[in-house]
Amino acid sequence: MAVLKKTTVNGKITQNSSGDYSIDSTISNTWTGHLHSMAFTAPNMADGNHLTFAQGGYSKSTLNHGYISFYKAGSGSTSNYVSVGLWGVDDVLKVRGDRAVLADTFVEI
């Protein structure tokens, strides 16, 4: 797991005295297309692993914390997916590379 240290990186990522991090970025309003303002990659990631890139909640305990992650089934695989889950209830919603959207057992629309 990568750990940010108490520092500023290129003037963009800072940590306050409470230990919380903030990311400051300025984005041009003339940009068109897909703007990738923040990207997390793990080039040596082994097949069968998750990279959690966004998480938050009330506390790190069952059903009190949510996350968004990437799952690597294989390089370029249509079985790779992005998922949304909760602490203790993984992969509630998946979007796979073959464009399938899968919900875990129950969907209410």
N, C-alpha and C positions, 0 to 999 in steps of 0.2 A: 504494500500500500504506500502510495506517495504521501508524504506529509509536508505541508507548507510550513516553513519556519517563520519566525517573527521578523518579517522583512518586507521590502517593497520590490517588486519585480517590474522593471521598465516603467515604473510609475503607475502601474495598473492594479496590482493586487496588494492590499495592505491589511495589516492586522491591528486592531485596536487594543487598548489596555485590558479589555475583558477577554481577549483571545478570539474574538469574532473576526472573520475575514470579510472584506468588501472588494468588489471588482468594479473599477471605474473605467468606462470606455465611452468615447465619443464616436457616434456613427453618423456619417454624412446622410442628410435627408435626400440626396440625389441618387443614392444607390438603387439599382434595379436588380431583379433576380433574387437568388437565395443568398442571404448575407449570413456567413458563418462567423458570428461574433465571438464565440467561445467553442473550442474544440478540444476534446480529450482523446488521446490515442494511446494504445498500448501495443506497439509494433511486435513485441515478443509474446503476446498473449497466446496461451495454449488453447487448443480446441476444447470445448466443454466448460469454458469459464465465462463468468459475467464481469463486466466493467460497469460499476455503478457510478454515474456521473452527475446525478442530482438527487438530493435527499433532504428531508426535513420533516419536522413534526413537533409534537408536544414533548415526547421523550422517546428514547431508544428502547421501546418495549412493545410487546405484542399489540398490534392495531393502533399504536400511537405515533407511528413514524412511517412515512411513505418514501418511495424511491422510483427513479427511472434508470434502467440499465440496458446495456447491450450484451447479448449472448452470442458467442462465437461457436457455431457448430463446425465450421471449417472455412478456409480461405475462399471467398467468393461464393459460398454456399447459399442457396435460396432458403435453407433452414436457419440461417442467422436471423436473429430477431431483436427488436427493442421491446422492453416490457415495462409495465407499471405494476408496482406491488406495494404491499404493506409489510412492516416488520412482522414476521411470523406467518405471513400469507403471501408467498412469493408468486410472481408472474400471474397476477390476476388478469391482466390484459396483455396480449402479445400482438405485434405487427411483424410478420415474417417477410423475408426477401422475395418470396413468391407472391407478395401482396395479400396474403391471407391475414385476416384479423380474427384472432381467437380470444374468446373469453373463457375463464375457468368456471365451468359448470352452470352458472346462472347469469342470465342477462335480462335486465329490465329496461325497456325502451319507452 
